[in-house]
Amino acid sequence: MLPGKIRAELLSLSSENAEAVARQMVMIDRLTATGSHEDLVLAGAFGQAASDRAGRDGVVRSYAGKALLALSNYSEAKRHLSAAYRINGEPFLKVLLAECETGLGRPRKSLELLGQVDSKNLSPRDLAYAHLVSAEAREALGQIDAAKVSLNPKSESYLTKDVAEGLDPERDRLRERWLGIKSRLASRIMTSSENGN
């Protein structure tokens, strides 16, 4: 039930350990898809358990970090994602680490990390995520106009085009966050304009 690339990475483990870790990773996928707090807590626990079993495997540490990031446990998420990046250097992990930095109250560090990511190495979804993280970091810094610019129209088109609600929970959550910050920024710009008048 895991993509072939992920299964291949688990081949370095013993067959028994690989099977146990794979089951935990499948559960992480299932639980994070629901988005409920109880399921996210359980996904985080599965992530920690998988990391305990296979902490030297980059994809396992990445799964653990993503599960903890969904819980807004930024410090633990950062620990796992940093380890995953050291192991496999996946570009998108820097985007997730940037999100952790904003969550930890360091939006400037977040923007610094995002500046190190080559957008050509990101899929359309990952690029939309990077634009969202950039906008959230700039919002945290009070850079409202810059945050609005970060919400790239191509990424918005990707998130809102041909929407089939419920078929892609990850995209649904990303779109919800996108529309949420877009609404917040519009409200702040309007308030600022009214105060200026």
C-alpha atoms as one frame of an Amber mdcrd trajectory, in Angstrom:
protein
   0.000   0.000   0.000   3.079   2.238  -0.054   4.601   3.694  -3.238   7.347
   1.561  -4.776  10.033   4.163  -4.078   9.233   4.090  -0.364   9.115   0.282
  -0.261  12.519   0.201  -1.937  13.992   2.417   0.788  12.804  -0.017   3.445
  14.757  -2.891   1.875  17.773  -1.947   3.978  15.846  -3.136   7.053  15.322
  -6.724   8.105  12.167  -8.170   6.543  10.399  -8.304   9.904  11.332  -4.733
  10.801  10.508  -3.473   7.299   7.031  -4.989   7.493   6.353  -3.456  10.914
   7.586  -0.026   9.825   5.619  -0.208   6.573   2.429  -0.947   8.523   3.104
   2.055  10.757   3.652   4.273   7.724   0.402   3.101   6.128  -1.398   3.976
   9.358   0.209   7.439   9.336  -1.154   8.003   5.817  -4.638   6.822   6.795
  -4.805   8.791  10.030  -3.467  12.070   8.668  -5.962  11.845   5.799  -8.881
  12.249   8.234  -7.494  15.446   9.748  -9.166  14.845  13.124  -7.091  15.788
  16.163  -7.397  12.334  17.716  -6.171  10.667  14.533  -3.318  13.160  14.161
  -2.176  12.391  17.714  -2.211   8.679  16.887  -0.365   9.336  13.605   2.293
  11.194  15.581   2.660   8.200  17.892   3.034   5.869  14.904   5.622   8.240
  13.461   7.671   8.160  16.659   7.382   4.373  16.792   8.517   3.997  13.171
  11.454   6.306  13.857  12.421   4.257  16.906  12.554   1.173  14.679  14.276
   2.750  11.658  15.725   6.102  12.682  18.520   5.931  10.109  16.101   5.697
   7.197  15.383   9.080   5.604  11.857   8.330   4.420  10.871   7.009   7.857
  12.191  10.140   9.572  10.360  12.213   6.952   7.073  10.424   7.712   7.556
  10.978  11.437   8.338  14.662  10.893   5.308  15.231   8.678   3.016  13.527
  11.190   4.328  15.713  14.010   4.156  18.834  11.843   0.450  18.126  11.268
   0.113  18.245  15.070   1.955  21.599  15.193   4.650  19.908  17.267   7.252
  22.050  15.535  10.315  21.261  17.626   9.956  17.470  17.319   8.940  17.757
  13.673  12.053  19.808  12.996  14.243  17.204  14.679  12.935  14.413  12.446
  12.840  16.479   9.257  16.385  17.746   9.811  17.572  14.153  10.183  15.685
  13.147   7.039  17.288  16.004   5.092  20.767  15.027   6.274  20.124  11.472
   5.088  18.560  12.014   1.667  18.688  15.751   0.876  15.137  15.850  -0.533
  14.490  19.520  -1.528  10.900  19.602  -0.224  12.114  18.833   3.286  13.565
  22.357   3.441  10.059  23.707   2.784   8.751  21.688   5.728  11.659  22.837
   7.871  10.794  26.415   6.911   7.249  25.805   8.136   8.673  24.553  11.421
  10.736  27.734  11.795   7.654  29.938  11.351   5.812  27.787  13.878   8.699
  28.234  16.316   8.493  32.008  15.946  11.400  32.400  13.515   9.793  33.534
  10.231  13.010  35.173   9.000  14.787  31.830   9.282  11.862  30.322   7.407
  12.333  32.718   4.490  16.074  32.064   4.532  15.468  28.319   4.126  12.920
  28.869   1.365  15.475  30.989  -0.472  17.743  27.937  -0.627  15.142  25.800
  -2.424  15.305  25.533  -6.210  11.670  25.654  -7.345  12.560  23.586 -10.415
  13.072  20.621  -8.089   9.532  20.833  -6.680   6.323  19.286  -7.970   3.321
  21.618  -8.510   1.932  20.578  -5.119   5.228  21.061  -3.326   5.673  24.442
  -5.022   2.200  25.519  -3.893   3.156  24.424  -0.363   6.354  26.492  -0.571
   4.406  29.566  -1.687   1.978  29.068   1.188   4.776  28.729   3.760   6.390
  31.885   2.354   3.122  33.789   2.643   2.624  32.614   6.234   6.173  33.639
   7.172   5.701  37.089   5.660   2.324  37.418   7.371   4.052  36.649  10.689
   6.520  39.449   9.939   3.700  41.881   9.165   4.724  42.051   5.491   1.170
  41.894   4.219   1.763  43.049   0.649   4.723  40.679   0.248   2.665  37.847
   1.711  -0.039  38.497  -0.860   2.551  38.388  -3.654   3.790  35.032  -2.307
   0.394  33.512  -3.117   1.414  32.682  -6.669  -1.554  32.567  -9.120  -0.261
  29.393 -10.805  -0.159  27.597  -7.478  -3.642  28.840  -6.623  -4.876  27.571
  -9.973  -3.336  24.171  -9.233  -5.073  23.993  -5.843  -8.491  25.160  -6.990
  -8.712  23.678 -10.503 -10.825  20.549 -11.026 -11.532  20.217  -7.312 -12.972
  16.865  -6.264 -13.554  17.310  -2.538 -12.487  14.361  -0.427 -10.580  12.505
  -3.143  -7.272  14.132  -2.249  -7.276  15.065   1.463  -3.759  16.510   1.371
  -4.644  18.864  -1.467  -7.919  19.741   0.297  -6.043  20.755   3.463  -3.512
  22.757   1.491  -6.281  24.561  -0.414  -8.103  25.323   2.838  -4.964  26.898
   4.322  -4.376  28.842   1.102  -7.880  30.293   1.028  -7.645  31.020   4.757
  -4.508  33.142   4.523  -5.776  34.809   1.348  -8.904  35.874   3.238  -6.879
  37.080   6.245  -4.564  39.139   4.062  -7.456  40.712   2.171  -9.086  41.632
   5.482  -5.879  43.199   6.841  -5.301  45.168   3.635  -8.879  46.452   3.758
  -8.547  47.416   7.432  -5.264  49.196   6.729  -6.848  51.068   3.823  -9.815
  52.146   5.936  -7.539  53.357   8.721  -5.526  55.306   6.167  -8.639  57.067
   5.007
